Amino acid sequence: MLRLENICFAPVDNKDKEILNDVSLKFEKGKIYVITGPNGSGKSTLVKVIMGINNATSGKIFLDDKEITNLPINERANLGISYAFQQPVTFKGLKVRDLLDIASNKKNDFNALCDYLSEVGLCAKEYINRPLDDKLSGGELKRIELALVLARGREINIFDEPEAGIDLWSFDNLTNIFKNMKDSTNIIVSHQTKILEIADYVILLKNGKVEKIGSYSEVKPYIENTTCGRLRGKDGQN
């Protein structure tokens, strides 16, 4: 279980601008959690704090009762936390098969590589020897990054807006990938209804605080109210 206790975060250069304010959450194994909310509500900041990309200003983080609040990114990764960026990174000189071997920490044969790539809708024959560079489209990079997550086999997987930049076919299969990852805890930042609908729990953030937690049907009215409030002026007028 991953547990956050009273997490706060403010940028080092602007301590008065608190992005996260007293966030306490629990993430259980085998569940899908979708974090949503208005732009600027702290969604991406929260998952970056979990991964250690950002360091919490205050509060504590525990993984299976082990405090990891001050651990660096690599140590959190070694404990089983994986992070998929909103914009996938490229690696000059490395091929897709090299990265899959690194992610899985073993030399994969063709069948294993095919399993990882076919799961995300890619043909291994066409992609295992492709360099992971800027010649790949955004959708291809996103699918390959998802294959890397599958190859890592981590206990906790964090996805920051995984639907960004992918085509409709990929999006339709994206939800199936998440639903099939039953042995892990999956934390997804998303606005997309199809992803919200598969969540065991939807976490609505607003102004850096947890506004509501529950099933999508339970949280949906709060999401709609938040969206309307964001589009209207303070007096409720357009």
C-alpha positions in Angstrom: 0.0 0.0 0.0 1.1 3.5 -0.8 0.1 6.1 1.7 0.4 9.9 1.7 0.0 11.9 5.0 -0.6 15.6 5.0 1.5 16.3 1.9 2.1 20.0 1.0 4.2 21.4 -1.8 5.4 24.8 -2.8 8.1 25.8 -5.3 11.5 26.5 -3.8 11.6 29.9 -5.4 8.0 30.8 -4.2 7.2 29.3 -0.9 4.0 31.4 -0.7 2.5 29.7 -3.7 1.3 26.4 -2.3 0.3 24.0 -5.0 -0.6 21.0 -2.7 -2.2 21.6 0.6 -2.5 18.9 3.3 -3.2 16.0 0.9 -3.7 12.6 2.5 -4.4 9.5 0.4 -4.2 5.7 0.3 -3.5 3.6 -2.8 -4.2 -0.1 -2.5 -2.8 -2.9 -4.6 -4.9 -4.0 -7.6 -6.9 -0.8 -7.8 -7.1 1.9 -10.5 -7.0 5.5 -9.2 -7.7 8.4 -11.5 -6.7 11.8 -10.4 -8.6 14.6 -12.1 -9.5 18.2 -11.6 -9.2 21.7 -13.2 -6.0 22.9 -14.7 -3.6 24.1 -12.0 -5.3 22.0 -9.3 -2.0 20.1 -8.5 -2.6 16.8 -10.3 0.8 16.4 -12.1 2.6 17.9 -9.1 1.0 15.3 -6.8 2.3 12.3 -8.9 5.7 13.9 -9.3 5.9 14.2 -5.5 5.0 10.5 -5.2 7.8 9.6 -7.7 10.3 12.0 -6.0 10.6 14.3 -9.0 9.4 17.0 -6.7 10.1 16.9 -3.0 7.2 17.6 -0.6 7.5 20.7 1.4 6.0 18.9 4.3 4.2 15.6 5.1 5.2 12.0 4.7 5.0 9.2 2.1 5.0 5.5 3.0 5.2 2.4 0.9 4.2 -0.7 2.8 4.9 1.1 6.1 8.4 2.1 4.9 8.8 5.8 4.8 10.1 7.0 1.4 9.6 10.7 1.8 13.2 11.6 1.4 14.3 8.8 -1.0 15.6 9.8 -4.5 13.9 8.7 -7.7 16.1 5.7 -8.4 15.5 4.3 -4.9 11.8 4.7 -5.3 12.0 2.9 -8.7 14.0 0.1 -7.1 11.2 -0.3 -4.5 8.6 -0.8 -7.3 7.3 2.6 -8.4 7.2 3.4 -12.1 6.4 6.7 -13.8 5.2 7.3 -17.4 5.7 10.9 -18.4 3.0 13.0 -20.2 5.5 13.7 -23.0 7.7 10.5 -23.5 11.4 11.1 -23.5 13.7 9.9 -26.4 17.0 8.1 -26.1 19.6 8.8 -28.8 21.3 5.6 -29.9 19.0 3.2 -28.2 16.6 0.9 -29.9 13.2 -0.2 -28.7 14.4 -3.7 -27.9 17.3 -2.3 -25.8 14.9 -0.3 -23.7 12.6 -3.2 -23.2 15.5 -5.3 -22.1 16.6 -2.5 -19.6 13.0 -2.1 -18.4 12.5 -5.8 -17.7 16.1 -6.3 -16.4 16.7 -9.2 -18.7 17.5 -10.2 -22.3 14.2 -10.8 -24.0 13.7 -13.1 -26.9 11.5 -12.1 -29.9 8.4 -13.7 -28.4 8.7 -11.7 -25.2 9.3 -8.5 -27.1 6.3 -9.3 -29.3 4.1 -9.8 -26.2 5.0 -6.4 -24.8 4.5 -4.5 -28.1 1.4 -6.3 -29.3 -0.2 -5.4 -26.0 0.0 -1.8 -27.0 -0.9 -2.3 -30.6 2.6 -2.4 -32.2 4.1 -5.1 -34.4 7.4 -6.3 -33.0 8.9 -6.9 -36.5 8.4 -3.3 -37.3 9.5 -1.7 -34.0 12.1 -3.8 -32.1 15.0 -2.4 -34.1 13.6 1.2 -34.4 15.7 3.9 -32.6 13.7 5.7 -29.9 14.1 9.1 -31.4 12.2 12.1 -32.8 11.4 10.2 -36.0 8.7 8.3 -34.1 5.3 10.0 -33.8 3.9 11.1 -30.5 1.4 8.2 -30.6 4.2 5.7 -31.3 6.3 7.0 -28.5 3.4 6.9 -26.1 2.6 3.2 -27.0 6.3 2.3 -26.6 6.4 4.0 -23.2 3.4 1.9 -22.1 5.2 -1.2 -23.3 8.1 -0.2 -21.1 5.8 0.1 -18.2 4.5 -3.4 -18.8 8.1 -4.8 -19.2 9.1 -3.2 -15.8 6.3 -5.1 -14.0 6.3 -2.6 -11.1 3.9 -2.8 -8.2 2.9 0.9 -8.6 2.5 2.5 -12.0 2.0 6.2 -12.4 0.7 7.6 -15.7 0.5 11.4 -16.3 -2.2 12.0 -18.9 -1.4 8.8 -20.9 -3.9 9.7 -23.5 -2.0 12.8 -24.6 -1.0 12.6 -28.3 -2.3 9.2 -29.1 -4.7 8.2 -31.9 -8.2 7.0 -31.4 -7.3 3.3 -31.9 -4.6 3.6 -29.2 -7.1 5.4 -26.9 -9.7 2.7 -27.3 -7.2 0.0 -26.3 -5.6 2.1 -23.5 -8.3 1.4 -21.1 -8.0 -2.3 -21.7 -4.3 -2.1 -20.8 -5.1 -0.5 -17.5 -7.9 -3.0 -16.7 -5.5 -5.9 -17.4 -2.9 -4.6 -15.0 -4.6 -6.3 -12.0 -1.5 -7.2 -10.1 -0.4 -3.6 -9.6 -1.6 -0.3 -8.3 -2.3 2.1 -11.1 -2.4 5.9 -10.6 -3.6 7.9 -13.6 -3.8 11.6 -14.1 -6.6 12.2 -16.7 -9.6 14.3 -17.8 -11.0 11.6 -20.1 -14.4 10.2 -19.3 -13.5 6.7 -20.7 -10.5 6.5 -18.2 -12.5 8.0 -15.4 -15.2 5.3 -15.9 -12.8 2.4 -15.4 -11.4 3.8 -12.1 -12.1 2.0 -8.8 -11.6 5.4 -7.3 -11.7 8.9 -8.8 -9.7 11.6 -6.8 -10.9 15.1 -7.5 -8.3 17.8 -6.7 -9.2 21.5 -6.5 -6.8 24.3 -5.5 -4.3 21.7 -4.3 -6.8 19.9 -2.0 -8.7 16.7 -2.2 -12.3 17.8 -3.0 -13.9 14.3 -3.3 -13.0 10.6 -3.5 -15.3 7.9 -4.8 -16.5 6.0 -7.8 -16.9 7.9 -11.0 -20.7 8.1 -10.5 -20.2 9.5 -7.0 -17.6 12.1 -8.1 -19.1 13.0 -11.4 -21.5 15.8 -10.1 -18.5 17.4 -8.3 -16.5 17.3 -11.5 -19.3 18.9 -13.5 -19.7 21.6 -10.9 -15.9 22.2 -10.9 -15.9 22.5 -14.7 -18.8 24.9 -14.7 -17.2 27.0 -12.0 -14.0 27.2 -14.0 -15.8 28.3 -17.2 -18.0 30.9 -15.5 -17.0 34.2 -13.9 -17.0 34.6 -10.1 -20.6 35.8 -10.2 -21.7 32.7 -12.1 -22.1 34.6 -15.4 -20.3 33.7 -18.7 
